[in-house]
Amino acid sequence: LGETIARTSSVPKEAQIFHNALANSYGEVGRGLATLANAKGEAEMAEDILAYDDDAEKFIRNFLAMADFFSARGIKFSVSDQGNVFSLNMPQGL
């Protein structure tokens, strides 16, 4: 998925830094998960879990940065738009 996102060609210049960071972090999470799945022994698994945790946290920060970028500019996506994943709608009543 990270490679697919990285190949997206229609990214506005002002969003490029967020786009690149998100694409890279998708790749890091994927590689981390693959490494974790192949861990041998408890010590290696514990080390791989901590590394994956760091990658996942970085991904979350990059995802939220992209969502904030859109929100700050008033960019909204309809349910059928591909960018809808970046529309963080909070449930009513919270």
Contacts in CASP RR format, 6 or more apart in sequence:
PFRMAT RR
TARGET T0000
AUTHOR 0000-0000-0000
METHOD contacts of the structure
MODEL  1
LGETIARTSSVPKEAQIFHNALANSYGEVGRGLATLANAKGEAEMAEDIL
AYDDDAEKFIRNFLAMADFFSARGIKFSVSDQGNVFSLNMPQGL
1 26 0 8 1.000
1 27 0 8 1.000
2 23 0 8 1.000
2 24 0 8 1.000
2 26 0 8 1.000
2 27 0 8 1.000
3 23 0 8 1.000
3 27 0 8 1.000
5 19 0 8 1.000
5 22 0 8 1.000
5 23 0 8 1.000
5 26 0 8 1.000
6 20 0 8 1.000
6 23 0 8 1.000
6 24 0 8 1.000
8 19 0 8 1.000
8 23 0 8 1.000
11 19 0 8 1.000
15 66 0 8 1.000
15 69 0 8 1.000
18 62 0 8 1.000
18 65 0 8 1.000
18 66 0 8 1.000
18 69 0 8 1.000
19 66 0 8 1.000
21 62 0 8 1.000
21 65 0 8 1.000
21 66 0 8 1.000
22 59 0 8 1.000
22 62 0 8 1.000
22 63 0 8 1.000
22 65 0 8 1.000
22 66 0 8 1.000
24 62 0 8 1.000
25 55 0 8 1.000
25 58 0 8 1.000
25 59 0 8 1.000
25 62 0 8 1.000
25 63 0 8 1.000
26 59 0 8 1.000
28 55 0 8 1.000
28 58 0 8 1.000
28 59 0 8 1.000
29 52 0 8 1.000
29 55 0 8 1.000
29 56 0 8 1.000
29 59 0 8 1.000
30 55 0 8 1.000
31 55 0 8 1.000
32 48 0 8 1.000
32 51 0 8 1.000
32 52 0 8 1.000
32 55 0 8 1.000
33 52 0 8 1.000
35 48 0 8 1.000
35 51 0 8 1.000
35 52 0 8 1.000
36 45 0 8 1.000
36 48 0 8 1.000
36 49 0 8 1.000
36 52 0 8 1.000
39 45 0 8 1.000
39 47 0 8 1.000
39 48 0 8 1.000
63 86 0 8 1.000
66 86 0 8 1.000
67 86 0 8 1.000
67 87 0 8 1.000
67 88 0 8 1.000
70 76 0 8 1.000
70 77 0 8 1.000
70 86 0 8 1.000
70 87 0 8 1.000
71 88 0 8 1.000
76 87 0 8 1.000
77 83 0 8 1.000
77 84 0 8 1.000
77 86 0 8 1.000
77 87 0 8 1.000
78 84 0 8 1.000
END
